[in-house]
């Protein structure tokens, strides 16, 4: 089967599977804030037009300064980029030819970027179901690696690992660069910031996305936080003008949207609880997610392909897990979307369970 390697862009999924595309689709495969972009971003959008005749700042200086101010660190610890994907690629370029360990299951772009740069890749597989992070075993396995990638909250499980676990990892693998992808950190009301650790642990790098929380994936915006030598190393490989003017202006606006983030967190917690209660009542298994997506499986199936195709026929698009090592199609990933969309998903699941009973 020619499975696409990403969520989103469902038209490519239907084409790859040789299926007719329904007239109406509900895309649960992309983990984007269902609240849509902040209202101020919409209101100020027309002003971005004035920036189009001028080249964007190649250093994104104003945005970098604001990011540093918000995080309480010096600007030399910050590098803005064209989404987290560019920053993953820059980190992999920095690691070219080196040994890299990836904590699995994980976002597929870590491996893709590392393979392009001829890295020697190994895996540390978390145990399915709980996906607990045993830092002692991880350091024992990855202690000789030059770097390791850990997504936190983890994509695709949604599992969150607290600050104490990350500190244990940093101290247990002092010679290994620990790259923590925090693309979804701001969906967690109880997130424990790792930023204060940057000055103490030179082997820590934080990757962040602004496109997920602020629902602006079409703009592409993210940033990395790390000790200055690492930042300079990544910046050497970055293309000029990689962050367009609109993205830079949007980023400045989003940095003031604390209330929007708080409202999103409240909504996510409430809606995720509603979904999970429904699934458990239907006898389905769900991952212990703390963010805006989760894994789901029908325990009566091994491979979830039948459920996957059933939902596609209903115009509901989950994310398959065939290219997540350790999952291999045994789970489906869903985003938490708006209430009406989530209700339609639950109705489709109810129909699925009804035809089996």
C-alpha positions in Angstrom: 0.0 0.0 0.0 1.3 3.5 -0.9 0.7 5.2 2.4 1.4 9.0 2.5 4.0 9.8 5.1 2.1 12.9 6.6 -1.2 13.9 7.8 -3.1 16.8 6.3 -3.7 17.4 2.5 -6.3 14.5 2.4 -6.6 14.8 -1.4 -3.2 13.1 -1.7 -4.3 10.3 0.6 -7.4 9.5 -1.5 -5.3 9.7 -4.7 -2.6 7.4 -3.2 -5.2 4.8 -2.1 -7.1 5.0 -5.5 -10.3 6.1 -3.8 -12.8 8.7 -4.9 -12.7 11.8 -2.8 -16.0 12.5 -1.0 -17.6 15.9 -1.6 -17.3 16.7 2.1 -14.3 15.8 4.2 -13.5 16.1 7.9 -9.7 16.1 8.2 -8.7 14.7 11.6 -5.2 13.9 10.4 -3.7 17.4 10.9 -3.0 18.5 14.5 -4.0 22.2 14.1 -5.9 24.4 16.6 -9.6 24.2 15.6 -10.2 27.7 17.0 -8.6 29.1 13.9 -6.0 32.0 13.8 -6.4 34.7 16.5 -8.9 37.4 15.7 -6.2 40.1 15.8 -4.3 38.3 13.1 -7.4 38.4 10.9 -8.0 42.0 11.7 -4.4 43.1 10.9 -3.9 40.9 7.9 -4.4 43.7 5.4 -1.5 45.6 6.9 0.9 42.8 5.9 0.4 43.8 2.3 2.6 46.9 2.7 5.6 44.6 3.5 5.3 42.7 0.2 7.5 45.0 -2.0 10.3 44.8 0.5 12.6 41.9 1.3 12.0 40.4 4.7 14.6 40.8 7.4 16.9 37.8 6.8 17.6 37.6 10.6 14.0 38.1 11.8 15.6 40.4 14.3 12.5 41.9 15.9 10.8 38.5 16.1 13.9 36.9 17.6 14.2 39.7 20.2 10.6 39.3 21.2 10.9 35.5 21.5 13.9 36.0 23.7 12.1 38.5 25.9 9.1 36.3 26.3 11.3 33.3 27.3 13.5 35.4 29.5 16.8 34.5 27.7 19.3 36.3 25.6 18.7 36.6 21.8 21.7 34.5 21.0 19.9 31.5 22.4 17.1 31.8 19.7 16.8 31.0 16.0 13.5 31.6 14.2 12.8 29.4 11.2 10.4 28.5 8.4 8.3 26.1 10.6 9.6 23.4 12.8 10.4 21.3 9.7 13.1 23.7 8.6 14.6 23.6 12.1 14.6 19.8 12.2 16.5 19.9 8.8 19.0 22.4 10.2 19.6 20.3 13.3 20.1 17.2 11.1 22.5 19.2 8.9 24.5 20.0 12.1 24.6 16.3 12.9 25.6 15.1 9.4 27.4 11.8 9.5 26.9 11.4 13.3 25.1 8.8 15.4 21.5 9.7 16.1 18.9 7.9 18.2 15.2 8.5 17.8 12.7 7.8 20.6 9.9 5.9 18.9 7.1 6.2 17.9 7.9 9.6 16.6 7.3 12.2 13.9 8.8 10.8 10.7 10.7 13.9 9.7 13.4 13.3 12.3 14.5 10.2 10.4 13.9 11.7 7.0 16.1 14.7 7.7 18.8 12.6 9.4 18.9 10.1 6.5 19.5 12.9 4.0 22.5 13.9 6.1 23.9 10.4 6.2 23.4 10.0 10.0 23.8 6.6 11.6 20.3 6.1 12.9 19.1 3.9 15.7 15.8 3.6 17.6 14.7 3.4 21.2 11.2 1.9 21.2 8.8 2.9 23.9 6.5 0.1 25.1 3.1 0.3 23.4 0.1 1.3 25.5 1.7 3.4 28.3 4.7 4.7 26.3 6.5 5.3 29.6 9.9 7.0 29.3 12.6 4.9 31.1 15.4 7.4 31.1 17.9 4.9 32.6 17.4 2.4 29.8 17.3 5.2 27.2 20.7 6.6 28.4 22.1 3.1 28.5 21.0 2.5 24.9 21.8 6.0 23.6 24.7 7.0 25.6 27.1 6.6 22.7 24.8 8.6 20.3 25.8 12.1 19.4 22.2 13.2 19.6 18.7 11.9 20.3 15.3 13.2 19.3 12.4 13.2 21.7 9.0 14.6 20.9 7.3 16.1 24.0 4.3 16.1 24.1 4.9 13.0 22.0 3.6 12.8 18.4 1.7 10.6 17.8 0.7 9.4 21.3 0.2 12.8 23.0 2.0 11.5 26.0 3.8 14.3 28.1 7.0 13.8 30.0 7.7 16.1 32.9 10.7 18.3 33.6 12.1 15.8 36.1 12.2 13.1 33.4 14.0 15.4 31.0 16.5 16.4 33.6 17.2 12.8 34.3 17.8 12.2 30.6 20.1 15.2 30.3 22.2 14.1 33.3 22.2 10.5 32.3 23.4 11.3 28.8 25.8 14.3 29.3 27.7 13.8 26.1 24.5 13.4 24.0 22.7 16.4 22.5 19.0 16.0 23.6 16.7 17.5 21.0 13.3 18.0 22.5 10.6 18.8 20.0 8.0 20.9 21.9 5.8 21.6 18.9 2.7 21.1 21.0 3.9 22.3 24.4 1.6 25.3 24.5 -1.5 23.1 24.4 -0.7 21.9 28.0 -1.9 24.1 30.9 0.5 22.2 33.3 3.6 22.4 31.0 6.8 22.7 33.0 9.2 25.0 31.1 12.6 23.6 30.1 13.9 27.0 29.1 15.6 27.6 32.5 17.6 24.4 31.9 19.4 25.8 28.8 22.0 27.7 30.8 22.8 24.7 32.9 22.7 21.9 30.3 24.6 22.6 27.1 23.3 19.4 25.7 19.7 20.6 25.5 17.9 21.9 22.4 14.2 22.8 22.2 12.3 22.9 18.9 9.0 24.8 18.8 6.3 25.5 16.3 4.0 28.4 16.2 1.8 27.0 13.4 0.0 24.4 15.5 -1.3 26.5 18.4 -2.0 29.6 16.3 -3.5 27.7 13.3 -1.2 29.2 10.7 0.4 26.2 9.0 0.2 28.0 5.6 2.6 30.6 6.9 5.3 28.3 8.3 6.9 29.6 11.5 8.9 28.1 14.4 11.9 28.6 16.5 14.7 26.7 18.3 16.2 27.5 21.7 19.7 26.2 22.5 23.1 27.4 23.7 24.6 30.0 21.4 27.2 27.8 19.7 24.5 25.4 18.5 22.4 28.3 17.3 25.3 29.7 15.3 26.0 26.3 13.9 22.4 25.9 12.6 22.2 29.5 11.4 25.2 28.9 9.1 23.0 26.5 7.0 19.8 28.5 7.0 18.8 30.1 3.7 18.5 33.9 3.4 14.9 35.2 3.8 13.6 31.8 4.9 10.9 33.5 7.0 8.7 35.7 4.9 7.5 39.2 6.0 3.9 38.0 6.7 5.1 35.2 8.9 7.4 37.5 10.9 4.5 40.0 11.4 2.1 37.2 12.3 4.6 35.9 14.9 4.8 39.2 16.6 1.1 39.4 16.9 0.8 35.8 18.2 3.3 36.4 20.9 0.7 38.7 22.6 -2.1 36.1 22.4 -1.9 34.7 26.0 -5.7 34.8 26.4 -6.2 32.9 23.1 -3.8 30.2 24.4 -5.6 29.9 27.7 -9.0 29.6 26.0 -7.5 26.9 23.7 -6.2 24.9 26.6 -9.5 25.1 28.4 -11.4 24.0 25.3 -8.9 21.1 24.6 -9.2 19.7 28.1 -13.0 19.8 28.1 -13.4 18.4 24.5 -10.7 15.7 24.9 -12.4 14.5 28.1 -15.8 14.3 26.2 -14.2 12.3 23.4 -12.3 9.9 25.7 -15.4 9.2 27.9 -17.3 8.3 24.7 -14.5 6.0 23.4 -14.1 4.2 26.7 -17.9 3.6 26.9 -17.7 2.0 23.4 -14.9 -0.3 24.5 -12.2 1.5 22.5 -8.6 2.1 23.6 -7.1 5.6 23.6 -3.7 6.9 24.4 -3.0 9.0 27.6 -2.8 12.2 25.6 -2.4 15.7 27.2 -2.5 17.7 24.0 -4.6 18.2 20.9 -4.4 14.7 19.3 -4.5 11.1 20.5 -4.2 7.5 19.4 -7.3 5.3 19.1 -7.8 1.6 18.4 -10.5 -0.9 18.4 -9.1 -3.8 20.4 -11.2 -6.3 18.4 -8.9 -5.5 15.5 -5.2 -6.0 15.2 -4.4 -3.8 12.2 -6.9 -0.9 12.1 -7.2 -0.8 8.3 -10.9 -1.8 8.3 -11.8 1.0 10.6 -9.6 3.4 8.7 -11.3 2.7 5.4 -14.8 2.7 7.0 -14.1 6.2 8.2 -12.8 7.3 4.9 -16.0 6.2 3.2 -17.8 8.5 5.7 -15.6 11.4 4.8 -13.7 11.2 8.1 -10.0 11.3 7.6 -7.8 9.9 10.5 -4.0 9.6 10.4 -2.7 6.1 9.7 0.3 4.9 11.7 2.0 2.6 9.2 5.1 4.7 9.1 5.4 5.1 12.9 7.8 2.4 14.1 6.3 0.4 16.8 2.7 1.2 15.8 2.6 -0.3 12.3 -1.1 0.4 11.7 -2.4 -0.9 15.1 -3.6 2.6 16.0 -5.2 5.6 14.3 -4.3 9.1 15.2 -7.0 11.9 15.5 -6.8 15.6 16.1 -9.2 17.2 18.6 -11.3 19.5 16.4 -14.4 21.7 16.8 -17.4 20.3 18.7 -19.5 19.7 15.7 -16.7 17.9 13.9 -15.9 15.8 16.9 -19.6 14.9 17.2 -19.7 13.7 13.6 -16.6 11.6 14.4 -18.4 10.0 17.4 -21.4 9.3 15.3 -19.3 7.6 12.7 -17.6 5.5 15.5 -21.0 4.7 16.9 -22.1 3.5 13.5 -18.9 1.4 13.2 -19.5 -0.2 16.6 -23.2 -0.7 15.8 -22.6 -2.7 12.7 -20.2 -5.0 14.6 -22.6 -5.7 17.6 
